[in-house]
Amino acid sequence: MRLNFILIIFSTFLFACSQNTETANDQDPLWELEQQVFENGENIEIDEINKAIEKASTMRLSWAYSPITIAIRVAGQQMVSPHVKVLAKSMSGNELITHTVVMIEKQNLQDDSINDQYYRIELKLGGSIWQVMDIKKAWSCKANRGHSEVNAEVCK
């Protein structure tokens, strides 16, 4: 009985190790839009945001210690959306996450011309403080209101 248990555990371990290690985040359709947002998105000024992060960290405000909460704060609540998706991936290449990209998607906005809005926020850990390196914002228009692809062109 003990031998059967050991064989089951060993075979489970082998099966788990042989599985594809690609994460679910890399398979999400939002990651397919990342390059479009990066190339065609509007640049957002980062100086004031980085000053706010530094000030918040000296005040020990919890939002300043996580790239995801920083990104959510950047994307804000300017346009109300019934569906918001937030994904993050490490760009560090190792177990210690010091460089990350956060994608935020707001779908079906309550706006007369913009349908979906996207943010791509790149952050790096500088010492103990996260710093925003780049922010791009892009959108797609509602039907008959302009472009349907993801870019920063004005909707009608």
C-alpha positions as a Markdown table, in Angstrom:
| # | Residue | x | y | z |
|---|---|---|---|---|
| 1 | Met | 0.0 | 0.0 | 0.0 |
| 2 | Arg | 2.8 | 2.4 | 0.9 |
| 3 | Leu | 4.6 | 1.6 | -2.4 |
| 4 | Asn | 1.4 | 2.5 | -4.4 |
| 5 | Phe | 1.1 | 5.8 | -2.5 |
| 6 | Ile | 4.7 | 6.6 | -3.3 |
| 7 | Leu | 4.2 | 5.7 | -7.0 |
| 8 | Ile | 1.1 | 7.9 | -7.2 |
| 9 | Ile | 2.9 | 10.9 | -5.6 |
| 10 | Phe | 5.9 | 10.4 | -7.9 |
| 11 | Ser | 3.8 | 10.2 | -11.0 |
| 12 | Thr | 1.8 | 13.3 | -10.0 |
| 13 | Phe | 5.1 | 15.1 | -9.5 |
| 14 | Leu | 6.4 | 14.0 | -12.9 |
| 15 | Phe | 3.1 | 15.0 | -14.6 |
| 16 | Ala | 3.2 | 18.5 | -12.9 |
| 17 | Cys | 6.8 | 19.1 | -13.9 |
| 18 | Ser | 6.2 | 18.2 | -17.5 |
| 19 | Gln | 3.2 | 20.6 | -17.9 |
| 20 | Asn | 3.6 | 23.8 | -19.9 |
| 21 | Thr | 4.9 | 26.5 | -17.6 |
| 22 | Glu | 3.3 | 29.4 | -19.5 |
| 23 | Thr | 1.1 | 31.3 | -17.1 |
| 24 | Ala | -2.6 | 32.0 | -17.7 |
| 25 | Asn | -1.8 | 35.7 | -17.8 |
| 26 | Asp | 0.2 | 35.2 | -21.0 |
| 27 | Gln | -2.7 | 33.5 | -22.6 |
| 28 | Asp | -5.2 | 36.2 | -21.7 |
| 29 | Pro | -6.4 | 38.2 | -24.8 |
| 30 | Leu | -5.6 | 41.5 | -23.0 |
| 31 | Trp | -1.8 | 40.6 | -23.4 |
| 32 | Glu | -2.3 | 40.5 | -27.2 |
| 33 | Leu | -3.4 | 44.2 | -27.0 |
| 34 | Glu | -0.4 | 45.2 | -24.9 |
| 35 | Gln | 1.8 | 45.9 | -28.0 |
| 36 | Gln | -0.9 | 48.0 | -29.7 |
| 37 | Val | -1.3 | 50.1 | -26.6 |
| 38 | Phe | 2.5 | 50.5 | -26.3 |
| 39 | Glu | 2.9 | 51.5 | -29.9 |
| 40 | Asn | -0.3 | 53.5 | -30.5 |
| 41 | Gly | -1.2 | 54.8 | -27.1 |
| 42 | Glu | -1.1 | 58.3 | -25.7 |
| 43 | Asn | 1.9 | 59.1 | -23.4 |
| 44 | Ile | 0.8 | 60.0 | -19.9 |
| 45 | Glu | 3.2 | 62.3 | -17.9 |
| 46 | Ile | 4.8 | 60.3 | -15.1 |
| 47 | Asp | 6.7 | 62.9 | -13.0 |
| 48 | Glu | 3.7 | 63.9 | -10.8 |
| 49 | Ile | 2.7 | 60.3 | -10.3 |
| 50 | Asn | 6.2 | 59.3 | -9.1 |
| 51 | Lys | 6.3 | 62.3 | -6.7 |
| 52 | Ala | 2.9 | 61.1 | -5.3 |
| 53 | Ile | 4.2 | 57.5 | -4.9 |
| 54 | Glu | 7.3 | 58.8 | -3.1 |
| 55 | Lys | 5.2 | 61.0 | -0.8 |
| 56 | Ala | 2.7 | 58.2 | -0.1 |
| 57 | Ser | 5.5 | 55.8 | 0.8 |
| 58 | Thr | 7.0 | 58.2 | 3.3 |
| 59 | Met | 3.5 | 58.4 | 4.8 |
| 60 | Arg | 3.4 | 54.6 | 4.7 |
| 61 | Leu | 0.2 | 54.6 | 2.6 |
| 62 | Ser | -0.4 | 51.0 | 1.5 |
| 63 | Trp | -1.3 | 51.7 | -2.1 |
| 64 | Ala | 2.3 | 52.9 | -2.8 |
| 65 | Tyr | 3.9 | 49.5 | -2.1 |
| 66 | Ser | 2.2 | 47.5 | -4.9 |
| 67 | Pro | 2.6 | 47.9 | -8.6 |
| 68 | Ile | -1.0 | 46.8 | -9.1 |
| 69 | Thr | -2.5 | 49.3 | -6.6 |
| 70 | Ile | -0.3 | 52.0 | -8.1 |
| 71 | Ala | -1.6 | 51.1 | -11.6 |
| 72 | Ile | -5.2 | 51.1 | -10.5 |
| 73 | Arg | -4.7 | 54.6 | -9.0 |
| 74 | Val | -3.2 | 55.8 | -12.3 |
| 75 | Ala | -6.1 | 54.4 | -14.3 |
| 76 | Gly | -8.5 | 56.0 | -11.8 |
| 77 | Gln | -12.2 | 56.2 | -12.0 |
| 78 | Gln | -12.5 | 58.9 | -14.6 |
| 79 | Met | -14.8 | 56.8 | -16.7 |
| 80 | Val | -17.2 | 54.4 | -15.1 |
| 81 | Ser | -17.1 | 50.8 | -16.5 |
| 82 | Pro | -19.2 | 47.8 | -15.6 |
| 83 | His | -16.2 | 45.5 | -16.4 |
| 84 | Val | -12.6 | 46.2 | -15.4 |
| 85 | Lys | -9.7 | 43.7 | -15.9 |
| 86 | Val | -6.3 | 44.1 | -14.3 |
| 87 | Leu | -3.4 | 41.9 | -15.2 |
| 88 | Ala | 0.3 | 42.1 | -14.3 |
| 89 | Lys | 3.4 | 40.2 | -15.4 |
| 90 | Ser | 7.0 | 40.3 | -14.3 |
| 91 | Met | 9.6 | 41.6 | -16.7 |
| 92 | Ser | 12.4 | 40.8 | -14.3 |
| 93 | Gly | 13.3 | 37.4 | -15.6 |
| 94 | Asn | 13.8 | 35.9 | -12.2 |
| 95 | Glu | 11.9 | 35.2 | -9.0 |
| 96 | Leu | 12.5 | 38.6 | -7.5 |
| 97 | Ile | 10.0 | 41.0 | -9.1 |
| 98 | Thr | 11.7 | 44.3 | -9.7 |
| 99 | His | 10.2 | 45.2 | -13.1 |
| 100 | Thr | 6.6 | 44.7 | -14.1 |
| 101 | Val | 4.0 | 45.7 | -16.6 |
| 102 | Val | 0.3 | 46.1 | -15.5 |
| 103 | Met | -2.5 | 46.2 | -18.1 |
| 104 | Ile | -5.9 | 47.6 | -17.2 |
| 105 | Glu | -8.9 | 47.2 | -19.5 |
| 106 | Lys | -12.2 | 49.1 | -18.9 |
| 107 | Gln | -14.9 | 47.7 | -21.1 |
| 108 | Asn | -18.3 | 49.1 | -22.2 |
| 109 | Leu | -17.6 | 52.5 | -20.8 |
| 110 | Gln | -20.6 | 54.8 | -19.9 |
| 111 | Asp | -19.4 | 57.3 | -22.5 |
| 112 | Asp | -21.1 | 58.3 | -25.7 |
| 113 | Ser | -18.1 | 57.7 | -28.0 |
| 114 | Ile | -15.4 | 55.6 | -26.3 |
| 115 | Asn | -16.2 | 51.9 | -25.9 |
| 116 | Asp | -13.2 | 50.3 | -24.2 |
| 117 | Gln | -10.2 | 52.0 | -22.6 |
| 118 | Tyr | -6.7 | 50.5 | -22.0 |
| 119 | Tyr | -3.7 | 51.4 | -19.8 |
| 120 | Arg | -0.3 | 49.9 | -20.0 |
| 121 | Ile | 1.8 | 50.9 | -17.0 |
| 122 | Glu | 5.4 | 49.9 | -16.6 |
| 123 | Leu | 7.0 | 50.0 | -13.2 |
| 124 | Lys | 10.4 | 49.3 | -11.7 |
| 125 | Leu | 11.5 | 48.9 | -8.1 |
| 126 | Gly | 14.1 | 51.5 | -7.2 |
| 127 | Gly | 15.4 | 50.6 | -3.7 |
| 128 | Ser | 12.2 | 50.2 | -1.7 |
| 129 | Ile | 10.0 | 52.5 | -3.9 |
| 130 | Trp | 8.1 | 51.5 | -7.0 |
| 131 | Gln | 8.7 | 54.0 | -9.8 |
| 132 | Val | 6.5 | 54.4 | -12.9 |
| 133 | Met | 8.7 | 54.2 | -16.0 |
| 134 | Asp | 6.0 | 54.5 | -18.7 |
| 135 | Ile | 2.3 | 54.9 | -19.1 |
| 136 | Lys | 0.3 | 54.6 | -22.3 |
| 137 | Lys | -3.4 | 55.0 | -22.6 |
| 138 | Ala | -5.5 | 53.9 | -25.6 |
| 139 | Trp | -9.1 | 53.2 | -26.5 |
| 140 | Ser | -11.5 | 51.9 | -29.1 |
| 141 | Cys | -14.6 | 53.8 | -30.2 |
| 142 | Lys | -18.3 | 52.7 | -30.1 |
| 143 | Ala | -19.9 | 51.6 | -33.3 |
| 144 | Asn | -20.1 | 54.4 | -35.9 |
| 145 | Arg | -18.1 | 56.7 | -33.6 |
| 146 | Gly | -14.7 | 56.3 | -35.1 |
| 147 | His | -12.0 | 53.6 | -35.1 |
| 148 | Ser | -12.5 | 50.1 | -33.8 |
| 149 | Glu | -8.8 | 49.3 | -33.3 |
| 150 | Val | -6.9 | 50.2 | -30.2 |
| 151 | Asn | -5.1 | 53.6 | -30.4 |
| 152 | Ala | -5.2 | 57.2 | -29.2 |
| 153 | Glu | -7.1 | 58.8 | -32.1 |
| 154 | Val | -10.1 | 60.9 | -31.0 |
| 155 | Cys | -13.5 | 59.2 | -31.3 |
| 156 | Lys | -16.4 | 61.1 | -32.9 |
